[in-house]
Amino acid sequence: MPEKLKTISEVLLHQSEYKWSDALYADRHNVANPSSTCLVLDPDSVETDDEEDPLEARAHGFEYILSIQDIQSVYANLKQQVSTVQAEQLFAAFLYYLEKDAFIVVDRSAD
């Protein structure tokens, strides 16, 4: 059954609803926009050809961005630092992880 298009923000906020084996696919040039559309697919359970990314993702112009397991780790790390995870914080942590391959450290001096 084909997956429904979602926004990156929706996927981040509902990351716990996905299997750890799933992955986020999106347009790499628009990943910095939380409203950009994306797909969550299990790369081992979808149709592929000689290319690495699933056919369904490529049909939308999407490529692999990050595993759901990594997104869940970004969320867990942020949750350890703040009592309530805000959507903006989660998206900033996601972008930081994509850019630096590291977890964000929240500045608590502003509290």
C-alpha positions as CSV (number, residue, x, y, z in Angstrom):
1,M,0.0,0.0,0.0
2,P,1.5,3.3,-1.0
3,E,2.5,5.7,1.8
4,K,0.8,9.0,2.2
5,L,2.7,12.2,1.7
6,K,3.4,14.0,5.0
7,T,5.3,17.1,6.0
8,I,8.7,16.9,7.6
9,S,7.3,18.5,10.7
10,E,4.5,15.9,11.0
11,V,7.0,13.1,10.8
12,L,9.3,14.7,13.4
13,L,6.4,15.3,15.8
14,H,5.0,11.7,15.4
15,Q,8.3,9.9,15.1
16,S,7.3,7.4,17.7
17,E,4.6,6.0,15.5
18,Y,7.1,4.7,12.9
19,K,9.2,1.5,12.9
20,W,12.9,2.0,13.7
21,S,13.6,0.4,10.3
22,D,11.7,3.1,8.4
23,A,13.5,6.0,6.7
24,L,12.6,9.6,5.8
25,Y,12.7,10.5,2.1
26,A,12.4,14.1,0.9
27,D,13.7,16.7,-1.6
28,R,17.2,17.4,-0.2
29,H,17.0,21.0,-1.4
30,N,13.8,21.7,0.6
31,V,14.6,19.8,3.8
32,A,15.1,23.0,5.7
33,N,11.4,23.8,5.4
34,P,9.3,22.1,8.0
35,S,6.3,22.2,5.6
36,S,8.1,20.4,2.8
37,T,6.5,17.1,1.8
38,C,8.1,13.8,2.4
39,L,7.6,10.0,2.6
40,V,8.4,7.5,5.3
41,L,9.2,4.1,3.9
42,D,10.8,0.9,5.0
43,P,13.7,0.7,2.5
44,D,13.7,-3.1,2.9
45,S,10.0,-3.5,2.1
46,V,9.6,-1.3,-1.1
47,E,10.2,-1.7,-4.7
48,T,13.6,-0.6,-6.0
49,D,15.7,-1.1,-9.1
50,D,19.5,-0.5,-9.4
51,E,19.2,2.8,-7.6
52,E,19.5,3.0,-3.9
53,D,16.3,5.0,-3.2
54,P,12.9,3.3,-3.5
55,L,10.9,3.9,-6.8
56,E,8.1,5.5,-4.9
57,A,10.4,8.1,-3.3
58,R,12.2,8.8,-6.6
59,A,8.8,9.3,-8.3
60,H,8.3,12.3,-6.1
61,G,11.8,13.6,-6.6
62,F,12.8,12.4,-3.1
63,E,16.0,10.8,-1.8
64,Y,17.1,9.3,1.5
65,I,17.5,11.9,4.2
66,L,17.7,10.1,7.6
67,S,16.6,6.9,9.3
68,I,13.6,7.0,11.7
69,Q,15.9,5.5,14.2
70,D,18.1,8.5,14.0
71,I,15.1,10.9,14.2
72,Q,13.9,9.1,17.3
73,S,17.4,9.5,18.8
74,V,17.3,13.3,18.0
75,Y,14.0,13.5,19.8
76,A,15.2,11.4,22.8
77,N,18.3,13.6,23.1
78,L,16.2,16.8,23.0
79,K,13.7,15.4,25.5
80,Q,16.6,14.8,28.0
81,Q,17.5,18.5,27.8
82,V,14.0,20.1,27.9
83,S,10.9,19.2,29.8
84,T,8.5,19.8,26.9
85,V,9.8,19.4,23.3
86,Q,8.5,22.3,21.1
87,A,8.1,21.7,17.4
88,E,10.5,24.5,16.6
89,Q,13.1,23.0,18.9
90,L,12.7,19.6,17.4
91,F,13.1,20.9,13.9
92,A,16.2,22.9,14.8
93,A,17.6,19.7,16.4
94,F,16.8,17.7,13.3
95,L,18.6,20.3,11.0
96,Y,21.5,20.4,13.4
97,Y,21.9,16.6,13.2
98,L,21.6,16.6,9.4
99,E,24.3,19.3,9.1
100,K,26.7,18.2,11.9
101,D,26.0,14.5,12.4
102,A,25.7,15.4,16.1
103,F,23.1,16.1,18.7
104,I,22.2,19.7,19.5
105,V,23.0,21.1,22.9
106,V,20.2,23.4,24.2
107,D,21.3,26.7,25.6
108,R,19.6,26.9,29.0
109,S,21.1,30.2,30.0
110,A,18.2,31.9,28.3
111,D,15.7,30.3,30.7
